[in-house]
Amino acid sequence: MAERSTAAVDVADNSGDEPLAAGAAKATADGVDTQNGRAADGPMPETDGERTNAAPAAAPELHSGHKLARRYRLEECVTRLDGFSSWRAMDEKLRRAVGVHLLPADHPRARTVLAAARSSALLGDPRFVQVLDAVEENDLVYVVHEWLPDATELTAILAAGPLEPHEAYQLVSQVSQAMTAAHREGLAHLRLTPSAILRTSTGQYRIRGLAVNAALRGITSETPQRADTEAIGALLYSALTQRWPYETDAYGLAGLPKGVGLIAPDQVRAGVHRGLGELAMRALANDGATASRQEPACTTPEELSKAVAAMPRIRPPEPAFTAPPEYQHTTYQQGSYGRPLPPGGPTVQVTSTPPPPLQSRTGRALKWGVAALLIAALGLGSWQLADRLLDHRNKGNGNNGTQEQQQPGGDKAPEKKDPVPLSIRGAAEYYPDGTAQNSDGVSKTYDGDTSTYWRTKSFFEGPKLTIKSGVGIVYDLGAEQEINEASIALRFAGKHTTLALYAADSMDPEPKRTVSDTKKIAGTTTDEQKVRLTVEKPVKSRYVLLWITAMPHAPVDDFSSSGFKQGITDVKFTG
């Protein structure tokens, strides 16, 4: 069992266990106490197996805006744990986003991290997220690596559902081949978790943190090839079943039922591809678990890669195809002109006879032209006759044609207006308690781009918020408008998203009035990513508050750890 816990198969990512240096874990990305269940952008403390050294008391005290080597400007802390911190930063020289790992130069693992980063940089394999720099400077050690803004973590992909067979095949094939190349150069990952796998917009899988992630956490293994192979098997198992192949829940995935051990993927979920399910079991075969066909276990990434290559090809799903409209045959094609006769058939003499009068192309055009002229003449004559009769009638009534015709039954019924989109002139985050979530991202909720979004922080207690009354955004419609409906697109699907609309008085982000003092105009609880809030009675207001009081549980992303959180990608109002 020691080998399994050592193998980059993180079954404790959400366990809440304290690291060896508890003081370091208490300082999260937001500087909030994780021991009291507060919000945190960094991942929770983890246990990863064997650790080589204990961490120092605290991570370097840096802040957003700090610049390293007069080049890398720190922008947002995404992890603060075990005496090191990880940041999203900006390379001002090349004008691109990068990732940075930081730790003190006297950290017990600083030399190991530098060595691992430099070895990883020498590999130069594009299937891995590249290490760009590894430096010791001013009592700090920092590692700079690529930042892929168009890539999606496997944790987020699996949160939406299991992968279809072809995509799961691509995952295990690409990752096993990449790790085979790394082990040939003497490099192991030892922390191949769903959060370490990224899928780019082109469908390619990239692996981040080769050697470095394990060095940062002090993870070692006496059988590194076995450890990485079992981790790849866990990734494949999760991709097929949307379940973590151990009893403990991890990475936003539910674990297997307690006491049943490791069961085959097709016993967890119906319709699993049989060959891929057996391959996952061969990679995971350990401590008594074996493949369903008693085939030998794969103990190295190279063996697993060869087993993948030996499988029958899994074809991608057929693209959706819309049938074109039925082809209209021409006059010649409707006849026998140009058609080849069957071999050996009788020879047919085709005699072309002239079409009857007005049946040729010119004749048909002439016939339609005459008909159009007759219809136009009849319409013009009818309109002139009706105009004269109406004029004569009005003169006979003595009203010169100005009296309006009354509708029988009294007053004229009001016409129903079509919904009109309302323009959003501005917006600001609403935080009565004085703590903002993501003020810079507010404009991304109405920029027309659904790939950008405003996000909340990650909360450890939920789904209903307990440490805050809620989070939200106030929108300015430019002037007082009649509001009928709001269309809201959310970043995360899942149960318990509770939101409401209020008619606000201003855009002040720290108003003296509470939400309870504001008029509520609509509200709902949903588990979908798109929701429409319809106002029962149209309300007029210039400012509209979108207020969220409960959120679903979502996995780790580029900004925060797993927890209860939500984001808004698009908001539209109609009146």
N, C-alpha and C positions, 0 to 999 in steps of 0.2 A: 504493500500500500504506500510505502514511502515513495516509490517510483511514480505512482499516479499523482500524488500531491505535488511532486516536483515538476511534472510535465506541463507546463503552460496551459493546463486545463483548469481554468479558474472557476472553481465551484463556490467561491466565497466572495464574489464581487459584490453581492448585496447582503452579505451576512452581518455586517456591522462589527466584525471583530476588530479589536484595536491592534495597530501595528506595534512593533517593538518600542518605538518612541512615541508614546501617547501624546506628548505635548506637541509634537509636530503635526499630528493628525488633526488637532483641534483648530488649527488655523486653516480654514478653507479658502477657496478663491474669493469669497465675499468677506472673509475675516469674521465669520460667525461661528459660534460654538456648535460643533456637530454632536457633542455629547448630549445636548438638550434637544436634539431633533430639529434643529433650525435649518433654514434654507442654505444650500451650498451649491456652487457651480462645479467644484471639484468632486471627483469620485470618492465614495466612502472608503474608509480604511479597508484593506484587503489582507488576506493571508494567501501566500503563493507557494508555500513549501519551504525549502531550505533557504536561509538568508545568510550571507557571508559576514555581515557586519551590522552593528546597531547604528541607527541614524542619530545625528546630533539633535540638539534640543529644538532647533527651529530652522525653517527655510530662510534664505536671504530676504531681508525686508526691502523689497523693491515695489515699485508702483507703476501704473500706466503712464507712459511718457518717458520713462527712463530709457536711455540710449546706450547700447553696447557697441564698443569699437567705433563710436561716432557714425554708426551705420544702421544697427538694428534697433528700431524703436518699439518698445514693449507696448502692446495695446490692450490685451485682455488675458487675465490669468484663467486657465482652464483646469489646472490641477495644482494642489498644494498638499504634499504628502511625504512623510518619511524624510523630512529635511530637504527635499527638492521641490521645485515648482516648474510647471510647464505653461508656456505662454503662446498666444498668437501675436505675432509681431510683424512689422513692416520693414523690409529691406529698402531703405531710402535711396541706396545707390542704384539698384536695379528696378525699383518701384514695383515690388511684388510682395505678396504675403508669404511669410515663412513661419515655421514653428521653432520654438526655443525651449530647451531644457536647461534649468539653472540649478546649481548647488554650490555651496561654499567650497573653496579650495582645500579646507581642512576636513571635509566630509570623509568618513572612512571609505566610501565607495567612489570618491572623485577620480582616482587613478584608474580604477576599473572601468568607469564610464568613458573616460577619455580614450582608453585603449580599445574598448568595444566600438566606439563611434568611428575611430580612425580605421579600424579593420573593416567595418561596414562600408565606409566611404570608398575603400579600395576595391570592393567587389564590383561596383559600377553596373549592376544588373538593373535594367529599367523596370523589372517586375517588383522592385522594392522601392519604397519611398526613400529618396536619396538623402544621405547626410551631406550637407553643404560645407560645414565648418565645425571644428572642435578645438576650443581655445581655453587656455588658462590665463586669466588677466585680472589684475586688481583684486586678488583674493577670491576670485570667482572662477568656476569652471562652467562653460556653457557649450551646448551642442545645438547647432542650427540645422534644421532639416526642411525638406519641401513641405509646402502647404497646398493641398489640392482642393480648391473651393468647389469644383464641379463634381467631386466624388462623394459617395454616400456610404456610411458605415454599414456593415452587414447587420449590426444590431437594429438599425432603422428599417432595413429591408425585411428582416425576419419579423419585425413587429407587425408588418402588414399581412403576413401569411407565409407559408412554406414556399420554396422555390419549385417551379415546374422542372421536370427531369432534365431537360437540356441545359437549363441554367445551373442546376446543381452539378451536372457533369462538368460544365466549364469551370465551376468553382474548384472542385477537387482536382481537376486536371491541371489548372494553372498554378494553384498553390503547391501541389506536390512537386511539380516540375521546378518551380522556383526554389523550394526548400532543398531539393536534390542538388541544384547548382550551389546553394549556399554551403551545404555540408561538405561538398567537394573541396571548398576553400577553407574548411575548418570552422565555419560560423554556424551557430545554432540560434534559434529564436527564444525558445523556452517560455514564451508568453503569447502563443498563437490563439488569441481569444477573438470572438466576433468583432470587438471594437478595434482589433488590429488589422482587419481586412476591409479594404475600401473597393468599391466598384465605381469606375469612372463612367462618364456619360457615353463612352464608346463601348461599354460592356466589358472592359478589361478589369481584372482584379489586381490590386496593388497591396503589398504587405508593408506595414510600417513598424518601426521599432526593432528591426533585426539586431539582435545582440544588445542593443542599447536599453530597451525596456526592461529586460531581465537584469542588466547591470545596475540600473537605477534602483531596483527593488532588492538587489542582492540575491537573486534566484540562481541556483546552480543545479546541476544534475550529473550524476555519474553515467547516465545513458541518454545523452542529448538527442540522438537520432530517434530512439524509442519515444522520448517525451514529445518531440515535434510531430511524429507520426500519429500518436494517439490524439494529439490536439487537432490535427487535420481530420481524423475520424470523428471527433466531437463536432467540428464545424459541419461536416457532411451530414451527420445524424440530425443536427439542428435544422439544417436547410431542408431536409426531407420531411421532418415531423413537426417543426416549430416547437420542439421540446428539448430541454437540456438533458443529455444522457446520463445524468446522475440525480440523486435524490434531492439535492439542494437546488433551489431556484437561483438563476444567475442570468445576467445580461438581459433582463426583461423577459426571460423565458421560464416557463414552469418546468420544474424537474419531474423526474419519473416518480410514480407512486412508491412510497416507502415500503421496503421489505420485499420487493419483487425482483430486485437486481436489474442487470442490464438486459432488456428485452429487445427483440428485433424491431426495426422501424415499422414493418408492416403490421405488427401487433399493436403499435401505438396509433397509427393513422392508416385508414383504408386508402388503397390506390397508390401506395408508394412503389416506385420502380424497383423491381426485385433485384436486379443486378447491382444498383447503387446501394440498396439496403444491405446486401451481403458484403459489399465493399466496405461500408461503414463499420460493420461488425468485425471484419478482418483487421481493420486499423485499430479498433477499440479493444480487440481481444486481449484480455488481461485479467488476472485474478480469477480464473475459472470461466470467463466469458469466451465463447468461441463462435466462429461463423456458422451460419445455419447449415452449410454443406460440409462442415468439418474441413474446410480448406485451411492451409497454413496461414497464420497471422502475418500481417505485414509489419515488420519491425523497423523499417527505415523508409524515409521518403522516396528513395529510389525504387524499392520494392512496390510501394503503393503506386508510384507513377507508372511502372510497368504493368501493374494489374489494371489500372485505368485504361492504358493503351490497348490491352488485350480484350477489353469489353467490346461487344457489338456496338456499332455507331448509333448514337442517340440523335435522331434528327430534331432540328428546331421545330417549334409549332408552326403550322401553316398560317401565313398571314391572311388577315381578313380580306376577302376579294368581293367586290361589288360587280355583278354582271352588267356588261354594257347594254344599252338599249338594242332591241332587235334590229338587225340590219335590214334596210329597205332596198329591195331589188329594183333595178331599173327596168324600163320596158323591154330592152333587149335581153336582160338576164331572165326575165319572166318567160320568154319564149325559148326556142331551141337554138338561138343564134350563139355560136361560139362554144357550144357544149360538145365535148368529144363523144363519139358514138362508141358503144361497147364493142369490143373486138368480136368479129364474126357476125355482128348484127346486120340486118338489112339496111341497105342504103336508102335514105329518105330524101326525096327531092323537095326542098323547101321553096315554095313560091311566095314571094312577097307581094301582097295586094295593097293598093293604096287605101288609107283609112277613109271611112265615110266622111261626108262633109262635116266641118266643124269639130272633127275628132283628132286632127293633127295638133301639134303644139301651138302653131299660130292660130288655129281655129279656136282652141280652148282659151288662149289668152284673150282673143277678141270677144269671146262669149262672156268671160268674167269681167272684162272692161265695160261692156254694155250693161251688164247687170249692176255693177257698182254705180254707174251713172244714173240708172233708173232709181236705185235706192236713195241716192243723194237728192235727186230731184223730188221724190216723194216726201222725204224728210223735210226739205226746205219749204215745200208747199204746205205741209201740215203745220209747221211752226208758224208761218205767216198767217194762216187761217185762224189758228188758236189765238195768236196775238191780237188779231182784229176783233174776234168775238169777245175776248176779255176786256179790251179797251171799250167796246160798245157797251158791255154790261156795267162797267164802272161808271161811264158817263150817265147811263140811265139811272143809276143809284145816287148820282150827285156827289160822289166822293172823289172824283178825278183819279180813281185808282190808287188812293193812298190808304184806304182802310184795310187793316190786317184781318185775315180770315181767322176766326176764333175756333179753337179746338173744342169739339163737343165734350161736355162734361166738366167745364170750368177751366182752371188755370193750366198752363202748359207744363208738362212734366220736365223736371231738370234733366239735362243730358249727362250721362255718366262719362267722366273724364278718363282718358287713357293715362296710365302711370307715366310719370316724367322723371328721368334720372336727375338727381340733385348733385350739384358739384360740391366737392369738399375743398374748402379754401385753406384749411390748416388744421392742425391737431396737436395735442400735447398729452403727455402721460398724466394720469390722475392718481396721486398718492397722498391721501390725507395724513398718513403716518409719517411722512417725510422721507420714505425710502423708495426710490424709483427702481424699476425693473430693467428697462432698456430704453431710456429716453431717446437715444440716437436712432432707434429703429422705428419710431412712430410713423415717419413719412413712408416707410415701406409697405404700410397697410393699405395705401390708396394710390400707389404709383402705377397701377395697371400691370405690374409684373408679379405673377403668382409664385415665382421662385424666390422672391425676397419676403421677409417677414419680420414682425416684432415678436419678441419672445419674453416669457417670464423666466424667473429663476427656477431651479429645481427644489422642491420642498419634500422633506422627509415624512411629513404627516399629511394625510389626505384621505379621500379626495377633497373633502371640504377644507378650505383654508382655516387654520386655527390661530396662527400668529399674526394674521392680517385679516381685516374685514373683507378684503377683495383687492383685485388689481384691474386696471382698465385704462381707457383712452377717451378723451373728450374731443369731438370733432366739431369744427366751425363750418357751417354751411354758407357763410357770407352774409346772410340776412335771414330774417324770420321766414321759415318755410313750413308748409304743411307736410308732415311726415306720415307716410302710409306703410312703408315696409323697409326692412334692412336685409341685405344679403351678406352673409359673413362666411369666409373660407378660413378654416382652422388648419394648423400645421399637423396636429396629432389627432388621430381617431381613437376612440376608446370611451368607456362608460364614464358617466358622471360629469361631463362638461356642462356647467350651469352658468348661463349668462343672461343679461337683461339690458334693456335700453331705458335711459332716464333723460328727461328734459332738463338740461343743466342751465345755470345762469351765466357762466363764463368759462374761459379756458384756463383759469388759474390752476396750476398743477398742485397747489397746496391750499385748497379752499378752506374757509372756516366752517362752512356747513358740511355736514356728513351726508352720505348717500341717502340715509333714511329721511332726510329733510327734503329730498328731491322727488319730483313726480315721476313715478314709474310708468312707462308707456307700453312695454312688452317684455316677455321673458320666457325662457324654456330651458329644459335639460335634454342633452342629446348625446349620442355616441357616434355621430357622423362627423365628417370633416367639412361638410357644407350645411349651413342652416339658414332658414329664412324666418325672420321675426316680423309678423304682421300685426299692425296696430289696429285694435278693434274699432276705436274711434280716432280719426285723424287728429294729430296734435300739432300745433304750431310752435316752433322753437328754432332759434338760431344755433344753439349748442346742443349736441347729443352725446351723452355718456354711454359707452359700451363697458359694462361692468361684469367681471368674471369672479365667481365665488367658489367654484369647485372645478377641479381639473383631473384628467385621467393620468394613469401611470405610464410613463414613456421611457425608452431606453437612453443610454448614453449617446450624446451627439457631440459636435465640435465645440459646443459652448457650455454644456453642463452635464452633470452625472445623471444616472437614472433616478427617477423620482416622479413626483406629481408636478406636472408642468404643462404649459400650453403655449401656442403661438398663433398669431393672426397674420394671414398672408394677403387677404383682400377684403375690403369693406365697401359696400355700395348702398346708397340710400335712394329711395324713390318717393315721390310725392304726388 
